[in-house]
Amino acid sequence: MTLEFWTVSGAPSPWRVALGMAFKGLDYKVHMLSASRKEHKSDAYLALNPRGTVPTLKKGDQTLGQSIAILAWLDRVHPDTPLFGQTPKEAADIWQRTMEIFDHLPAATSGVLSPIFFDGATATTPALMGAAETLRTELTGLSQLLTKAPFLSGATPRAADAVAFPHVRLVQRAMDTKPQIMQSLGLPSLADLSVDIASWVARIEAVPGVAETFPPHWAEAT
């Protein structure tokens, strides 16, 4: 049975799932929804996912709509290349790291990027400066992990990488497309902040299938 995947271009939560499937080498059918046309709130989609959120993943009669739950489910249904490790200790360590990232990095990223991408902020404010400091703290934590291993949970990309990467890559996107305000916030480039993070991003992007997970509208804008 085919894996069917509903997403919105650039949304971090479904991007995590797409990365998890790429890490596992899985094929899937993409249903790209338009947020501007509110296709995720259409009757047809609400029949599939009553909360009207993304992602949604469907295989046969199983439908899931939460990114972390989907990553865990993928490990049960497709156990090769496990996202949460093979031993109890590996699973505990990866779950701990994944949920720490999930609990802190998205909010830290949103605190900086939402005003810039959605509110059109072009100048620093005390609130933005504080948000930038919080984001730098979270990125420093990731950088420290990456001094010990090439990926956030060891030698291969796992669930923690799938959760962290979309947010870090969105920060890089802001650095590339909104350089003036990002520099004024002390966020000039990933390499300036951490060579380890910049190298990790390159390693993730080199994984087969990861390029296909990138937001389509990024290519359309170039």
C-alpha positions, 0 to 999 in steps of 0.5 A: 500500500502506498504512503500518502502524505499531505503537506503545506510548502515550508511548514516545519511539522510535515517537513519533519515527516518527509525527512523521516521518510527520506532517512528511511528511503521510503517512497510516498505520494505527496498531496501539496495543499495551498495554505493561501487558498485554505485547502487544509480547511476544505471539507474534503481535507477535514474529512481526513484530518478534522483539525485541519492541520498538517501533516497527515499521513495515510497508509491503507486504513491507518491515518495519522496527523501528528508529526512525532507520532508519525515518526514513531509509527514509521519505525513500527511499520518500516523498521529498517533504518530506525529513527529511534534506535535499536536498543532501549538505551538508544531509544531513550536517548533519542526520544529525550533529545527529540522531545527537548528539541521539539519543546524548545527549538520551534518556539525559539525559531518562531520568535524570530522568524514570524515577525520577519516573514509574516509581519514584515518586520524590517528593523530590530525591536527589544522583543526581537532582540530578546527572541534572537538571543533565545534562538542563539541559545538553542542553536548553541545547544545543537552545536554542542551536540554536533561536536560529539557526532556528525548527527544529533543522535550519533553516526546517522540521521535519526528522529532528532535530526528530522525535528531540528532540521526544518527549523534550522533550515528556515533560519538559514532561509531568513539569513539568505533572503532577509540578510539585513535584519538577520545581521542586525539581530546577530544572526548573519549566517549559520557558519558564523554562528557554528561551523558544526551546524553549517556542516550538519545542514550540509550532511542532511542535505546530502542524504538521498531523498532530502532534496525532494523534501524542500519547500517547492515555493523556494525554488519558484522564488529563485 
